[in-house]
Amino acid sequence: MKRLHVHVSVEDLAGSIRFYSSLFGAEPNVAKPDYAKWMLDDPRVNFAISARGGKAGVDHLGIQVETPEELREVHARLQQAGRPLLEEKAAACCYATSEKAWTSDPQGLLWESFLTTGESTIYGDDEALAQFRASNAAAASSCCGPKPAPAVATACCSGADT
């Protein structure tokens, strides 16, 4: 069964943890000095926040899957959408290890699809995703220029992930 993923960049992590813990009626499942995550069943969502210097607000959305088959299904649909795609086979991101792909919608909103495979002691590297994010933002803001052809790359994740 799939789960919606929402990642929000925040300026005040402690205050945000208090707020979202009250809103969700639960403490985070994961709490780190720069990151927190709630795995909720009602609604079924992986809600994460991070204070890593990003612009405050929704950083990205995603679909978390539970099996490799579901991940292949979601990745196939992303490829059919004809948008650039950044694949990460063994990402260490947000204190987790996962297999994932990134894309963006026509407005430049970043979407992640991923299968979590374990835990990590590090948040993760963000260079490849930062470049991917920048190239997609530039393409989305160009109304008249050609859109970039779908691309497939391999890298690690950003400072705003799972």
PyMOL commands that place a pseudoatom at each C-alpha (Angstrom):
pseudoatom trace, name=CA, resn=MET, resi=1, chain=A, elem=C, hetatm=0, pos=[0.000, 0.000, 0.000]
pseudoatom trace, name=CA, resn=LYS, resi=2, chain=A, elem=C, hetatm=0, pos=[1.343, 3.394, -0.937]
pseudoatom trace, name=CA, resn=ARG, resi=3, chain=A, elem=C, hetatm=0, pos=[1.653, 6.364, 1.421]
pseudoatom trace, name=CA, resn=LEU, resi=4, chain=A, elem=C, hetatm=0, pos=[1.661, 10.069, 0.569]
pseudoatom trace, name=CA, resn=HIS, resi=5, chain=A, elem=C, hetatm=0, pos=[4.884, 11.833, 1.574]
pseudoatom trace, name=CA, resn=VAL, resi=6, chain=A, elem=C, hetatm=0, pos=[5.041, 15.528, 2.441]
pseudoatom trace, name=CA, resn=HIS, resi=7, chain=A, elem=C, hetatm=0, pos=[8.305, 17.256, 3.376]
pseudoatom trace, name=CA, resn=VAL, resi=8, chain=A, elem=C, hetatm=0, pos=[8.247, 20.780, 4.793]
pseudoatom trace, name=CA, resn=SER, resi=9, chain=A, elem=C, hetatm=0, pos=[11.289, 22.980, 5.392]
pseudoatom trace, name=CA, resn=VAL, resi=10, chain=A, elem=C, hetatm=0, pos=[11.007, 24.841, 8.695]
pseudoatom trace, name=CA, resn=GLU, resi=11, chain=A, elem=C, hetatm=0, pos=[12.975, 27.559, 10.444]
pseudoatom trace, name=CA, resn=ASP, resi=12, chain=A, elem=C, hetatm=0, pos=[12.122, 26.555, 14.045]
pseudoatom trace, name=CA, resn=LEU, resi=13, chain=A, elem=C, hetatm=0, pos=[12.424, 22.775, 14.344]
pseudoatom trace, name=CA, resn=ALA, resi=14, chain=A, elem=C, hetatm=0, pos=[11.546, 22.539, 18.058]
pseudoatom trace, name=CA, resn=GLY, resi=15, chain=A, elem=C, hetatm=0, pos=[8.486, 24.766, 17.679]
pseudoatom trace, name=CA, resn=SER, resi=16, chain=A, elem=C, hetatm=0, pos=[7.418, 22.874, 14.574]
pseudoatom trace, name=CA, resn=ILE, resi=17, chain=A, elem=C, hetatm=0, pos=[7.784, 19.508, 16.336]
pseudoatom trace, name=CA, resn=ARG, resi=18, chain=A, elem=C, hetatm=0, pos=[5.546, 20.803, 19.158]
pseudoatom trace, name=CA, resn=PHE, resi=19, chain=A, elem=C, hetatm=0, pos=[2.966, 22.077, 16.654]
pseudoatom trace, name=CA, resn=TYR, resi=20, chain=A, elem=C, hetatm=0, pos=[2.841, 18.964, 14.461]
pseudoatom trace, name=CA, resn=SER, resi=21, chain=A, elem=C, hetatm=0, pos=[2.901, 16.618, 17.469]
pseudoatom trace, name=CA, resn=SER, resi=22, chain=A, elem=C, hetatm=0, pos=[-0.183, 18.420, 18.780]
pseudoatom trace, name=CA, resn=LEU, resi=23, chain=A, elem=C, hetatm=0, pos=[-1.845, 18.449, 15.357]
pseudoatom trace, name=CA, resn=PHE, resi=24, chain=A, elem=C, hetatm=0, pos=[-1.214, 14.741, 14.749]
pseudoatom trace, name=CA, resn=GLY, resi=25, chain=A, elem=C, hetatm=0, pos=[-1.737, 13.666, 18.371]
pseudoatom trace, name=CA, resn=ALA, resi=26, chain=A, elem=C, hetatm=0, pos=[1.583, 11.788, 18.247]
pseudoatom trace, name=CA, resn=GLU, resi=27, chain=A, elem=C, hetatm=0, pos=[5.289, 12.335, 18.768]
pseudoatom trace, name=CA, resn=PRO, resi=28, chain=A, elem=C, hetatm=0, pos=[7.585, 11.916, 15.734]
pseudoatom trace, name=CA, resn=ASN, resi=29, chain=A, elem=C, hetatm=0, pos=[8.707, 8.388, 14.853]
pseudoatom trace, name=CA, resn=VAL, resi=30, chain=A, elem=C, hetatm=0, pos=[12.144, 9.837, 14.014]
pseudoatom trace, name=CA, resn=ALA, resi=31, chain=A, elem=C, hetatm=0, pos=[13.644, 12.912, 15.694]
pseudoatom trace, name=CA, resn=LYS, resi=32, chain=A, elem=C, hetatm=0, pos=[17.134, 14.221, 14.878]
pseudoatom trace, name=CA, resn=PRO, resi=33, chain=A, elem=C, hetatm=0, pos=[18.779, 17.616, 15.529]
pseudoatom trace, name=CA, resn=ASP, resi=34, chain=A, elem=C, hetatm=0, pos=[17.748, 18.827, 12.034]
pseudoatom trace, name=CA, resn=TYR, resi=35, chain=A, elem=C, hetatm=0, pos=[14.862, 16.525, 11.088]
pseudoatom trace, name=CA, resn=ALA, resi=36, chain=A, elem=C, hetatm=0, pos=[11.658, 14.869, 12.314]
pseudoatom trace, name=CA, resn=LYS, resi=37, chain=A, elem=C, hetatm=0, pos=[9.229, 12.414, 10.704]
pseudoatom trace, name=CA, resn=TRP, resi=38, chain=A, elem=C, hetatm=0, pos=[5.764, 11.135, 11.554]
pseudoatom trace, name=CA, resn=MET, resi=39, chain=A, elem=C, hetatm=0, pos=[4.509, 7.900, 9.956]
pseudoatom trace, name=CA, resn=LEU, resi=40, chain=A, elem=C, hetatm=0, pos=[0.760, 8.346, 10.278]
pseudoatom trace, name=CA, resn=ASP, resi=41, chain=A, elem=C, hetatm=0, pos=[-1.986, 5.883, 9.441]
pseudoatom trace, name=CA, resn=ASP, resi=42, chain=A, elem=C, hetatm=0, pos=[-4.900, 8.335, 9.661]
pseudoatom trace, name=CA, resn=PRO, resi=43, chain=A, elem=C, hetatm=0, pos=[-4.368, 9.957, 7.256]
pseudoatom trace, name=CA, resn=ARG, resi=44, chain=A, elem=C, hetatm=0, pos=[-1.847, 7.555, 5.708]
pseudoatom trace, name=CA, resn=VAL, resi=45, chain=A, elem=C, hetatm=0, pos=[1.069, 9.934, 5.273]
pseudoatom trace, name=CA, resn=ASN, resi=46, chain=A, elem=C, hetatm=0, pos=[4.826, 10.150, 5.829]
pseudoatom trace, name=CA, resn=PHE, resi=47, chain=A, elem=C, hetatm=0, pos=[5.106, 13.740, 7.065]
pseudoatom trace, name=CA, resn=ALA, resi=48, chain=A, elem=C, hetatm=0, pos=[8.646, 15.069, 7.496]
pseudoatom trace, name=CA, resn=ILE, resi=49, chain=A, elem=C, hetatm=0, pos=[10.129, 18.412, 8.488]
pseudoatom trace, name=CA, resn=SER, resi=50, chain=A, elem=C, hetatm=0, pos=[13.711, 19.622, 8.385]
pseudoatom trace, name=CA, resn=ALA, resi=51, chain=A, elem=C, hetatm=0, pos=[15.677, 22.687, 9.392]
pseudoatom trace, name=CA, resn=ARG, resi=52, chain=A, elem=C, hetatm=0, pos=[18.570, 22.538, 6.930]
pseudoatom trace, name=CA, resn=GLY, resi=53, chain=A, elem=C, hetatm=0, pos=[18.630, 26.073, 5.542]
pseudoatom trace, name=CA, resn=GLY, resi=54, chain=A, elem=C, hetatm=0, pos=[16.011, 25.578, 2.827]
pseudoatom trace, name=CA, resn=LYS, resi=55, chain=A, elem=C, hetatm=0, pos=[13.266, 28.054, 2.083]
pseudoatom trace, name=CA, resn=ALA, resi=56, chain=A, elem=C, hetatm=0, pos=[10.448, 27.579, 4.614]
pseudoatom trace, name=CA, resn=GLY, resi=57, chain=A, elem=C, hetatm=0, pos=[7.377, 25.842, 3.204]
pseudoatom trace, name=CA, resn=VAL, resi=58, chain=A, elem=C, hetatm=0, pos=[6.561, 22.701, 1.250]
pseudoatom trace, name=CA, resn=ASP, resi=59, chain=A, elem=C, hetatm=0, pos=[9.860, 21.347, -0.055]
pseudoatom trace, name=CA, resn=HIS, resi=60, chain=A, elem=C, hetatm=0, pos=[8.557, 18.349, -1.975]
pseudoatom trace, name=CA, resn=LEU, resi=61, chain=A, elem=C, hetatm=0, pos=[5.815, 15.746, -2.178]
pseudoatom trace, name=CA, resn=GLY, resi=62, chain=A, elem=C, hetatm=0, pos=[6.180, 12.056, -2.774]
pseudoatom trace, name=CA, resn=ILE, resi=63, chain=A, elem=C, hetatm=0, pos=[4.826, 8.548, -2.849]
pseudoatom trace, name=CA, resn=GLN, resi=64, chain=A, elem=C, hetatm=0, pos=[6.348, 6.009, -0.483]
pseudoatom trace, name=CA, resn=VAL, resi=65, chain=A, elem=C, hetatm=0, pos=[5.877, 2.379, -1.487]
pseudoatom trace, name=CA, resn=GLU, resi=66, chain=A, elem=C, hetatm=0, pos=[6.219, -0.856, 0.466]
pseudoatom trace, name=CA, resn=THR, resi=67, chain=A, elem=C, hetatm=0, pos=[7.521, -3.252, -2.198]
pseudoatom trace, name=CA, resn=PRO, resi=68, chain=A, elem=C, hetatm=0, pos=[9.967, -3.228, -5.131]
pseudoatom trace, name=CA, resn=GLU, resi=69, chain=A, elem=C, hetatm=0, pos=[7.020, -4.064, -7.436]
pseudoatom trace, name=CA, resn=GLU, resi=70, chain=A, elem=C, hetatm=0, pos=[5.137, -0.941, -6.328]
pseudoatom trace, name=CA, resn=LEU, resi=71, chain=A, elem=C, hetatm=0, pos=[8.280, 1.120, -6.875]
pseudoatom trace, name=CA, resn=ARG, resi=72, chain=A, elem=C, hetatm=0, pos=[8.684, -0.213, -10.437]
pseudoatom trace, name=CA, resn=GLU, resi=73, chain=A, elem=C, hetatm=0, pos=[5.004, 0.617, -11.091]
pseudoatom trace, name=CA, resn=VAL, resi=74, chain=A, elem=C, hetatm=0, pos=[5.369, 4.203, -9.874]
pseudoatom trace, name=CA, resn=HIS, resi=75, chain=A, elem=C, hetatm=0, pos=[8.670, 4.697, -11.742]
pseudoatom trace, name=CA, resn=ALA, resi=76, chain=A, elem=C, hetatm=0, pos=[7.057, 3.410, -14.965]
pseudoatom trace, name=CA, resn=ARG, resi=77, chain=A, elem=C, hetatm=0, pos=[4.249, 5.958, -14.578]
pseudoatom trace, name=CA, resn=LEU, resi=78, chain=A, elem=C, hetatm=0, pos=[6.789, 8.720, -13.976]
pseudoatom trace, name=CA, resn=GLN, resi=79, chain=A, elem=C, hetatm=0, pos=[8.629, 7.780, -17.174]
pseudoatom trace, name=CA, resn=GLN, resi=80, chain=A, elem=C, hetatm=0, pos=[5.335, 7.897, -19.105]
pseudoatom trace, name=CA, resn=ALA, resi=81, chain=A, elem=C, hetatm=0, pos=[4.782, 11.441, -17.829]
pseudoatom trace, name=CA, resn=GLY, resi=82, chain=A, elem=C, hetatm=0, pos=[7.720, 12.541, -19.992]
pseudoatom trace, name=CA, resn=ARG, resi=83, chain=A, elem=C, hetatm=0, pos=[9.420, 14.668, -17.332]
pseudoatom trace, name=CA, resn=PRO, resi=84, chain=A, elem=C, hetatm=0, pos=[13.113, 14.593, -16.410]
pseudoatom trace, name=CA, resn=LEU, resi=85, chain=A, elem=C, hetatm=0, pos=[13.848, 11.818, -13.925]
pseudoatom trace, name=CA, resn=LEU, resi=86, chain=A, elem=C, hetatm=0, pos=[16.694, 11.451, -11.418]
pseudoatom trace, name=CA, resn=GLU, resi=87, chain=A, elem=C, hetatm=0, pos=[17.075, 7.869, -10.192]
pseudoatom trace, name=CA, resn=GLU, resi=88, chain=A, elem=C, hetatm=0, pos=[18.942, 6.977, -6.997]
pseudoatom trace, name=CA, resn=LYS, resi=89, chain=A, elem=C, hetatm=0, pos=[19.579, 3.269, -6.506]
pseudoatom trace, name=CA, resn=ALA, resi=90, chain=A, elem=C, hetatm=0, pos=[21.156, 3.261, -3.031]
pseudoatom trace, name=CA, resn=ALA, resi=91, chain=A, elem=C, hetatm=0, pos=[20.494, 6.646, -1.472]
pseudoatom trace, name=CA, resn=ALA, resi=92, chain=A, elem=C, hetatm=0, pos=[21.390, 7.547, 2.098]
pseudoatom trace, name=CA, resn=CYS, resi=93, chain=A, elem=C, hetatm=0, pos=[18.925, 10.279, 2.812]
pseudoatom trace, name=CA, resn=CYS, resi=94, chain=A, elem=C, hetatm=0, pos=[17.062, 11.705, 5.796]
pseudoatom trace, name=CA, resn=TYR, resi=95, chain=A, elem=C, hetatm=0, pos=[18.650, 9.162, 8.096]
pseudoatom trace, name=CA, resn=ALA, resi=96, chain=A, elem=C, hetatm=0, pos=[17.328, 6.324, 5.931]
pseudoatom trace, name=CA, resn=THR, resi=97, chain=A, elem=C, hetatm=0, pos=[18.528, 4.227, 3.014]
pseudoatom trace, name=CA, resn=SER, resi=98, chain=A, elem=C, hetatm=0, pos=[16.268, 3.905, 0.028]
pseudoatom trace, name=CA, resn=GLU, resi=99, chain=A, elem=C, hetatm=0, pos=[15.820, 3.396, -3.675]
pseudoatom trace, name=CA, resn=LYS, resi=100, chain=A, elem=C, hetatm=0, pos=[14.084, 6.336, -5.282]
pseudoatom trace, name=CA, resn=ALA, resi=101, chain=A, elem=C, hetatm=0, pos=[13.424, 8.580, -8.231]
pseudoatom trace, name=CA, resn=TRP, resi=102, chain=A, elem=C, hetatm=0, pos=[12.829, 12.323, -8.393]
pseudoatom trace, name=CA, resn=THR, resi=103, chain=A, elem=C, hetatm=0, pos=[10.856, 14.293, -10.945]
pseudoatom trace, name=CA, resn=SER, resi=104, chain=A, elem=C, hetatm=0, pos=[8.943, 17.563, -11.041]
pseudoatom trace, name=CA, resn=ASP, resi=105, chain=A, elem=C, hetatm=0, pos=[5.536, 18.549, -12.265]
pseudoatom trace, name=CA, resn=PRO, resi=106, chain=A, elem=C, hetatm=0, pos=[5.188, 21.171, -15.042]
pseudoatom trace, name=CA, resn=GLN, resi=107, chain=A, elem=C, hetatm=0, pos=[5.249, 23.951, -12.417]
pseudoatom trace, name=CA, resn=GLY, resi=108, chain=A, elem=C, hetatm=0, pos=[8.550, 22.714, -10.988]
pseudoatom trace, name=CA, resn=LEU, resi=109, chain=A, elem=C, hetatm=0, pos=[7.135, 21.110, -7.808]
pseudoatom trace, name=CA, resn=LEU, resi=110, chain=A, elem=C, hetatm=0, pos=[9.490, 18.296, -6.860]
pseudoatom trace, name=CA, resn=TRP, resi=111, chain=A, elem=C, hetatm=0, pos=[8.051, 14.765, -6.476]
pseudoatom trace, name=CA, resn=GLU, resi=112, chain=A, elem=C, hetatm=0, pos=[9.877, 11.790, -4.967]
pseudoatom trace, name=CA, resn=SER, resi=113, chain=A, elem=C, hetatm=0, pos=[8.939, 8.122, -5.234]
pseudoatom trace, name=CA, resn=PHE, resi=114, chain=A, elem=C, hetatm=0, pos=[10.807, 5.787, -2.905]
pseudoatom trace, name=CA, resn=LEU, resi=115, chain=A, elem=C, hetatm=0, pos=[11.151, 2.467, -1.115]
pseudoatom trace, name=CA, resn=THR, resi=116, chain=A, elem=C, hetatm=0, pos=[12.846, 2.730, 2.285]
pseudoatom trace, name=CA, resn=THR, resi=117, chain=A, elem=C, hetatm=0, pos=[15.268, -0.151, 2.806]
pseudoatom trace, name=CA, resn=GLY, resi=118, chain=A, elem=C, hetatm=0, pos=[16.888, 0.693, 6.145]
pseudoatom trace, name=CA, resn=GLU, resi=119, chain=A, elem=C, hetatm=0, pos=[18.302, 3.327, 8.469]
pseudoatom trace, name=CA, resn=SER, resi=120, chain=A, elem=C, hetatm=0, pos=[21.313, 5.606, 8.020]
pseudoatom trace, name=CA, resn=THR, resi=121, chain=A, elem=C, hetatm=0, pos=[23.430, 7.521, 10.501]
pseudoatom trace, name=CA, resn=ILE, resi=122, chain=A, elem=C, hetatm=0, pos=[23.682, 10.499, 8.117]
pseudoatom trace, name=CA, resn=TYR, resi=123, chain=A, elem=C, hetatm=0, pos=[21.146, 12.839, 6.551]
pseudoatom trace, name=CA, resn=GLY, resi=124, chain=A, elem=C, hetatm=0, pos=[22.668, 12.544, 3.076]
pseudoatom trace, name=CA, resn=ASP, resi=125, chain=A, elem=C, hetatm=0, pos=[24.366, 14.477, 0.300]
pseudoatom trace, name=CA, resn=ASP, resi=126, chain=A, elem=C, hetatm=0, pos=[22.372, 16.973, -1.722]
pseudoatom trace, name=CA, resn=GLU, resi=127, chain=A, elem=C, hetatm=0, pos=[24.559, 17.999, -4.672]
pseudoatom trace, name=CA, resn=ALA, resi=128, chain=A, elem=C, hetatm=0, pos=[22.925, 15.929, -7.447]
pseudoatom trace, name=CA, resn=LEU, resi=129, chain=A, elem=C, hetatm=0, pos=[19.389, 16.726, -6.318]
pseudoatom trace, name=CA, resn=ALA, resi=130, chain=A, elem=C, hetatm=0, pos=[20.244, 20.429, -5.963]
pseudoatom trace, name=CA, resn=GLN, resi=131, chain=A, elem=C, hetatm=0, pos=[21.407, 20.444, -9.604]
pseudoatom trace, name=CA, resn=PHE, resi=132, chain=A, elem=C, hetatm=0, pos=[18.303, 18.499, -10.675]
pseudoatom trace, name=CA, resn=ARG, resi=133, chain=A, elem=C, hetatm=0, pos=[16.051, 20.900, -8.734]
pseudoatom trace, name=CA, resn=ALA, resi=134, chain=A, elem=C, hetatm=0, pos=[17.717, 23.950, -10.291]
pseudoatom trace, name=CA, resn=SER, resi=135, chain=A, elem=C, hetatm=0, pos=[17.461, 22.636, -13.848]
pseudoatom trace, name=CA, resn=ASN, resi=136, chain=A, elem=C, hetatm=0, pos=[13.780, 21.762, -13.371]
pseudoatom trace, name=CA, resn=ALA, resi=137, chain=A, elem=C, hetatm=0, pos=[12.976, 25.132, -11.799]
pseudoatom trace, name=CA, resn=ALA, resi=138, chain=A, elem=C, hetatm=0, pos=[14.584, 26.911, -14.742]
pseudoatom trace, name=CA, resn=ALA, resi=139, chain=A, elem=C, hetatm=0, pos=[12.646, 24.775, -17.235]
pseudoatom trace, name=CA, resn=ALA, resi=140, chain=A, elem=C, hetatm=0, pos=[9.345, 25.303, -15.407]
pseudoatom trace, name=CA, resn=SER, resi=141, chain=A, elem=C, hetatm=0, pos=[9.810, 29.098, -15.393]
pseudoatom trace, name=CA, resn=SER, resi=142, chain=A, elem=C, hetatm=0, pos=[10.456, 29.230, -19.135]
pseudoatom trace, name=CA, resn=CYS, resi=143, chain=A, elem=C, hetatm=0, pos=[7.130, 29.641, -20.914]
pseudoatom trace, name=CA, resn=CYS, resi=144, chain=A, elem=C, hetatm=0, pos=[8.409, 29.745, -24.461]
pseudoatom trace, name=CA, resn=GLY, resi=145, chain=A, elem=C, hetatm=0, pos=[11.680, 27.831, -24.533]
pseudoatom trace, name=CA, resn=PRO, resi=146, chain=A, elem=C, hetatm=0, pos=[12.031, 24.132, -25.195]
pseudoatom trace, name=CA, resn=LYS, resi=147, chain=A, elem=C, hetatm=0, pos=[11.477, 21.810, -22.272]
pseudoatom trace, name=CA, resn=PRO, resi=148, chain=A, elem=C, hetatm=0, pos=[14.400, 19.552, -21.391]
pseudoatom trace, name=CA, resn=ALA, resi=149, chain=A, elem=C, hetatm=0, pos=[14.252, 16.007, -22.667]
pseudoatom trace, name=CA, resn=PRO, resi=150, chain=A, elem=C, hetatm=0, pos=[13.628, 13.320, -20.070]
pseudoatom trace, name=CA, resn=ALA, resi=151, chain=A, elem=C, hetatm=0, pos=[16.902, 12.342, -18.455]
pseudoatom trace, name=CA, resn=VAL, resi=152, chain=A, elem=C, hetatm=0, pos=[17.892, 9.558, -16.148]
pseudoatom trace, name=CA, resn=ALA, resi=153, chain=A, elem=C, hetatm=0, pos=[20.734, 10.067, -13.698]
pseudoatom trace, name=CA, resn=THR, resi=154, chain=A, elem=C, hetatm=0, pos=[22.047, 8.379, -10.590]
pseudoatom trace, name=CA, resn=ALA, resi=155, chain=A, elem=C, hetatm=0, pos=[22.986, 10.218, -7.392]
pseudoatom trace, name=CA, resn=CYS, resi=156, chain=A, elem=C, hetatm=0, pos=[22.164, 10.744, -3.725]
pseudoatom trace, name=CA, resn=CYS, resi=157, chain=A, elem=C, hetatm=0, pos=[19.493, 12.840, -2.160]
pseudoatom trace, name=CA, resn=SER, resi=158, chain=A, elem=C, hetatm=0, pos=[18.986, 16.394, -1.026]
pseudoatom trace, name=CA, resn=GLY, resi=159, chain=A, elem=C, hetatm=0, pos=[18.860, 18.156, 2.228]
pseudoatom trace, name=CA, resn=ALA, resi=160, chain=A, elem=C, hetatm=0, pos=[15.107, 17.681, 2.050]
pseudoatom trace, name=CA, resn=ASP, resi=161, chain=A, elem=C, hetatm=0, pos=[13.943, 14.168, 1.689]
pseudoatom trace, name=CA, resn=THR, resi=162, chain=A, elem=C, hetatm=0, pos=[12.140, 11.317, 3.218]
for i in range(1, 162): cmd.bond("trace and resi %d" % i, "trace and resi %d" % (i + 1))
show_as sticks, trace
zoom trace
